[in-house]
Amino acid sequence: MKNLYLPPSECTPSIDLNAETGVCFIGGECTQILQGEVTNVIFLQNLYEGETFAIQNINEFFELITGWLSTYFENVGNTIELHCNLVYIDTTSSRRFLELFDLLGHYQLNKNGQISIFWHYIESDLDCLETGEEYAEDVQVPFTLVPHQA
């Protein structure tokens, strides 16, 4: 299975999904790719494998993540340690993160996966803390809030 590392763009966070260790990182800003009436296409290159992906909206971005996870989840009992360090997420992205966390919970429940989510936030960013607290209440997997200095 291939690892997936996509650097951040102006509206997508970086992602680093490691199939060997199960340690995954998502960090940065996550917003819509639309600019007014014009749809921009963002080209993201997997720096591990050299593949290039063209995405037009945030849903396509999340499909890259969930597609990778679906392949990773073909084996029973894999471990995922997901670290989220997000500066900003818009409403659409927030819903997609909840769907992502639900997918992880489903894997843990039905395929004996070992899932841990770590929500990193700057101590002074109360909005990010509140978002993490809301996710922690809604998900069915271990969810740890991790404060850090700016």
N, C-alpha and C positions, 0 to 999 in steps of 0.2 A: 504494500500500500504506500502511496506517495504522501509525503508531508506537504503541507500547504502554508506558504508564507506570502502574504500580500502586504506591501508597504502601504502606509496611509495615503489617501488622496485628500483633496480639499473637502470632501463630504463623506468619506468612509474611513473607519478606523483601520489600523493595522490588524492583521490576524496572523497567528502563528500556531498551526495545528500540527502536533508532532505525533506521528503514528507509533513510533518506537517507545516513547515514554508515556504517552497519554496526557502530557502537560500541554495545555492550550492557553493562548493569550489573545485577548481582544482589547485594543486600547486606542484611544483618541476620540474624535468627534464622529457622530453618526447622524447625518441629516439627509433630506431628500436631494436627489441629483438634479431636480428640475430647476430651471432658471426662467421664471415667467412662463410664457407660452412655448418656449423652445426646450426640447429635451436634449440634454447633453449626454454624450456617450463617454464613459470613463473606461480607460483601458488599464487593467491591473495585471501585472506579471507576477506569476509564482516564482519567487527568487530561488526556491529550492529546485524546481523542475524545469523552469524556463517557459512554461505554458503562459499564454496571454488570454485574458478574459475580457470581453467587452460587455459592460453592464449599463443599462439605461435607467434603472431605478433601484431603490434600496431593497426591494423584494428580491431582485436578481442577485444582489450582494449576499443576502441571507441564504439564498438557495445554494450558493457556493459552500457555505458553512454546513447547512443541513445535508447537502449531498455528500460531503466529505464524511460527516458523522454517520450517515446511513451506511456507507461502505465500512467504516470502522466498526459499526454495531453488528455487522454480519457475524462476528464472533461473539460467543457468549462469555460474559464475565470480564470484559475489558475494563480498564480504569480510565476515567477522565478527571483531570484536575483542571478546571477552567478558572482562569484569572481574568476578571473584567476590570479595566482601568479606564473608565470613560469620562471624558471631560464634559461632553454634552450629547444627549440623545433626544431626537424629536419624538413626537407622539407615535408616528408610524413605526419608527425604529424600536420604541419602547414596547409596542405590541409584539413585534417580531422577536425581541429578546425574551419576552414571556413565553412565546411559542417554542423558542429554542430551549429554555429551561424545562418546559413541559416535555419536550422530546427527550431530554436527558433523564427526567424522572421516569418516563415510560420505559426507557432502556434499563434503568436500575431495577424497576419493579418486575419487568417481564423477562429480562435476559440476564439477571444477576450481575448487572454492571455495578461498579463502584464509582460513584459520582460525588465530587466535591466542587462547590462553586465558591470562589473568593471574590468579593466585591470590594475593590480598592477605591478609596475616595480621599480627597484632601480634607483634613479635619475641619477646615473653615467652610467647606462647601456643603451647606445644610441641605440643599436641593438634591445633590447626589446621594447624601446619606439617606434622605427620606425615600428616594427611589429604591435604594438598596433594601431599606427596611420593608417597603411594600413588596418587593420581589421575595424577600425572605419569608414573609407571611403566606405568599401564594404558592410557593414551590414545594415539592415533596422530596427534596434532596438536601443534604447538608449545605447550608448557605452561611458563609462567614463574612462579616463586615470587617474590613481591614483599613483603619485610618492611617494616614501618613501626612507628613509635613509637605507644604507647597514647594 
